[in-house]
């Protein structure tokens, strides 16, 4: 099925839920307001950025010791350890993950079905002097275009907002080059997630606008693993992410009942 832009300027495709896209489009101008509707995501962002960076450093052998074998610029600035590597941020929104990934040295492509989100992301990157390629497309459209594969594909807090999560994740996996990584972050469909992520976050604490999440679209780690069946990628065990009300900070956890992240990678035999 060919994708296009509909009359509202939203990229369309089989995985797109136009109601979800419209909801985030309405908030597009507020992505970088650290006290606005996306404030919880700003607090959450450092934890997922560290997780992505540390996983990639380990997987690609680009830790601080390995940097001495790299370019002079990389040795001087370990944050740019990923020079020359391509990263795709699917559902990039206003660029909250694309920008730190670019600063680490990745050649970043940010993808979003909302033209308004892409406009916000482009403007903010330009203001910061960051060279990021932003596209108002669906992942299906990018995959069908013959795009060169990516070392890293991120789909963070996106899959619970799409119409066909199985097809969506398989398409994301198809864009990972051999030896690369796929990151998935989402919410578990558990009673604890319903109590904390919907009742607590939306109706009691007002952290996010009411209606941001649909509990029936939350996905368990076993469902993510099932969606990856038939792809070359093998998922690692899920890693939980939880909020500490005492420190007001997010951190990694063994508890995957609410928020969690998963990494999928090629088996060694498939790469070598």
C-alpha positions in Angstrom: 0.0 0.0 0.0 1.5 3.4 -1.0 1.7 6.0 1.7 0.9 9.7 1.1 -0.1 12.9 2.9 -3.7 13.2 3.7 -5.6 16.6 3.6 -4.5 17.4 7.2 -0.8 17.1 6.3 -0.4 13.8 8.1 1.6 11.0 6.6 -0.6 8.0 6.1 0.1 4.3 6.1 -1.2 1.0 7.4 0.2 1.5 10.9 -1.0 5.0 11.3 -3.8 5.9 13.8 -4.8 9.3 12.6 -6.5 10.2 15.9 -3.3 9.6 17.7 -1.3 11.7 15.2 -3.8 14.5 15.5 -3.6 14.5 19.3 0.2 14.9 19.2 0.0 17.4 16.3 -2.1 19.7 18.5 0.7 19.8 21.0 3.5 20.2 18.5 4.5 23.7 19.6 5.0 22.5 23.2 7.6 19.7 22.7 10.4 21.8 24.2 8.5 23.4 27.0 10.1 21.7 30.1 7.1 22.8 32.2 4.4 21.9 29.7 2.5 18.8 28.6 5.8 17.0 27.8 7.5 17.8 31.2 7.3 14.1 32.2 9.1 13.1 29.0 11.8 15.7 29.7 12.4 14.1 33.1 12.3 10.6 31.6 14.7 11.5 28.7 18.1 11.3 30.5 17.4 7.7 31.6 16.6 6.5 28.1 19.4 8.5 26.5 21.9 6.9 28.9 20.4 3.4 28.2 20.7 3.9 24.5 24.3 5.3 24.7 25.6 2.6 27.1 24.0 -0.2 25.1 25.4 1.1 21.8 28.9 1.6 23.3 29.0 -2.0 24.5 27.4 -3.5 21.4 29.5 -1.7 18.9 32.7 -1.9 21.0 33.0 1.9 21.1 33.6 2.3 24.9 36.1 4.8 26.2 39.0 2.4 25.8 38.1 1.7 22.2 38.0 5.4 21.4 41.8 5.6 21.2 41.4 3.5 18.0 39.0 6.1 16.6 39.4 9.6 15.3 41.1 12.4 17.2 37.8 14.2 17.6 36.2 11.1 19.1 39.1 10.7 21.5 38.7 14.2 22.7 35.0 14.0 23.0 33.7 10.5 24.0 30.1 11.8 23.5 30.8 11.7 19.8 31.7 8.0 19.9 29.3 7.1 17.1 30.7 9.2 14.2 29.8 7.6 10.9 26.9 5.5 12.2 23.3 6.0 11.0 20.4 6.2 13.4 16.7 6.3 12.7 14.3 7.8 15.3 10.8 6.6 14.4 8.1 8.8 15.8 10.6 11.5 16.7 8.1 14.1 17.8 9.8 17.4 18.4 13.3 15.8 18.4 13.8 15.1 22.2 15.8 12.0 21.4 17.1 12.9 17.9 19.1 15.9 19.2 21.1 14.1 21.9 21.8 11.2 19.5 23.1 13.8 17.0 25.4 15.2 19.6 26.8 11.8 20.2 27.9 11.7 16.6 25.2 9.6 15.0 24.0 10.7 11.5 20.3 11.0 12.6 17.1 10.7 10.6 14.0 11.7 12.5 10.7 10.3 11.2 7.2 11.4 12.2 3.7 11.1 10.7 2.8 14.6 12.0 4.0 17.5 9.7 3.6 19.9 12.7 5.9 17.8 14.8 8.5 17.7 12.1 8.3 21.5 11.7 8.9 21.9 15.4 11.8 19.5 15.3 13.5 21.2 12.3 13.2 24.6 13.8 14.7 23.6 17.2 17.5 21.7 15.6 18.4 24.7 13.4 18.4 27.0 16.4 20.9 24.6 18.0 23.1 24.3 15.0 22.3 20.6 14.6 22.4 18.8 11.3 19.5 16.4 11.5 17.5 15.0 8.6 13.8 15.2 9.5 11.1 13.5 7.3 7.3 13.8 7.5 6.8 10.1 6.5 5.7 6.8 7.9 8.2 4.0 8.6 6.4 2.0 5.9 7.0 4.8 3.4 10.7 5.0 4.3 11.1 1.2 4.1 9.5 1.2 0.6 11.7 3.9 -0.7 14.9 1.8 -0.7 16.5 3.7 2.2 19.9 2.6 3.2 19.7 0.5 6.4 20.5 1.9 9.8 23.0 0.9 12.5 20.4 1.8 15.2 16.6 2.2 14.9 14.7 3.7 17.9 11.0 3.3 18.4 10.5 4.9 21.8 7.0 5.4 23.3 5.5 5.0 19.8 4.3 1.5 19.3 1.4 2.0 21.8 0.0 4.7 19.5 0.0 2.8 16.2 -2.9 0.9 14.5 -1.0 -2.2 13.7 1.9 -2.7 16.2 2.9 -6.1 14.8 3.4 -4.8 11.2 4.9 -1.6 12.5 7.6 -3.3 14.5 8.4 -5.7 11.7 8.8 -2.8 9.4 11.1 -1.0 11.9 13.2 -4.2 12.2 13.5 -4.4 8.4 15.4 -1.1 8.5 18.1 -2.4 10.9 21.4 -3.3 9.1 23.1 -6.7 10.0 24.9 -6.2 13.3 22.7 -3.3 14.3 20.2 -2.6 17.1 16.5 -2.0 17.5 15.3 -0.2 20.6 11.6 -0.4 21.7 10.1 1.4 24.7 6.5 1.2 25.7 4.1 0.5 28.6 3.0 -2.9 29.8 -0.7 -3.8 29.7 -0.9 -4.6 33.4 -3.2 -3.4 36.2 -0.3 -1.6 37.7 0.3 0.3 34.5 -3.4 1.2 34.4 -3.3 2.5 37.9 -0.1 4.5 37.6 0.1 5.5 33.9 -3.5 6.4 33.3 -5.4 6.9 36.6 -2.3 8.4 38.4 -0.5 10.3 35.6 -3.5 11.5 33.7 -6.3 12.0 36.2 -4.6 12.6 39.6 -1.2 14.1 39.0 -2.1 15.7 35.6 1.4 14.8 34.3 0.0 14.3 30.8 -3.2 15.3 29.1 -6.2 13.1 29.7 -6.6 10.6 26.9 -2.9 10.5 26.0 -2.8 6.7 26.5 -5.2 3.9 25.8 -4.6 1.0 28.2 -5.9 -1.5 25.6 -3.0 -0.5 23.3 -0.3 -1.2 26.0 1.9 -4.2 25.1 3.6 -6.9 27.2 7.2 -7.8 26.7 6.0 -11.2 25.4 3.9 -9.5 22.7 7.0 -7.5 21.6 9.0 -10.7 21.3 6.1 -12.3 19.4 6.0 -9.4 16.9 9.8 -9.9 16.3 9.2 -13.5 15.3 10.0 -13.9 11.7 12.6 -11.1 11.7 16.4 -11.7 12.0 16.5 -9.9 15.4 16.5 -11.5 18.8 15.2 -9.5 21.7 17.1 -9.1 25.0 15.1 -9.4 28.3 13.0 -6.3 29.0 14.5 -3.6 31.3 12.1 -1.7 33.6 12.0 2.0 34.0 10.3 3.5 37.1 9.8 6.9 38.8 11.2 7.5 42.3 8.9 10.0 44.0 11.5 10.8 46.6 14.2 11.9 44.2 11.7 12.9 41.5 13.9 11.0 39.0 13.5 8.1 36.6 15.8 5.1 36.7 16.3 1.6 35.4 14.6 -1.2 37.4 13.8 -4.9 37.4 10.1 -4.0 37.5 8.7 -4.2 33.9 5.0 -3.9 35.0 4.7 -0.3 33.9 7.4 1.3 31.6 10.0 -0.9 30.0 12.6 -0.9 27.2 13.8 -3.7 25.0 16.7 -4.2 22.7 16.7 -6.5 19.7 19.8 -7.5 17.9 21.2 -9.8 15.2 22.6 -13.1 16.6 26.4 -13.3 16.3 26.1 -16.1 13.7 23.9 -13.9 11.5 26.6 -11.1 11.4 29.8 -13.1 11.1 
